[in-house]
């Protein structure tokens, strides 16, 4: 796992076509904005796990 320190307004670039921007840092919450091409799925981890689980259950 790679760990970054970023302040509000700073970003991280992934693969040249995905950009994650720190929008707001409040107490124990961080708001992020994700800029990615439409063909790249972007989900919260818990939603991605539900999607994966549903795919595994489908014959």
Buried (B, 14 or more C-beta within 10 A) or exposed (E): EEEEEBEEEEEEEEEEEBBBBBEEEEEEEEEEEEEBEEEEEEEEEEEEEEEEEEEEEEE
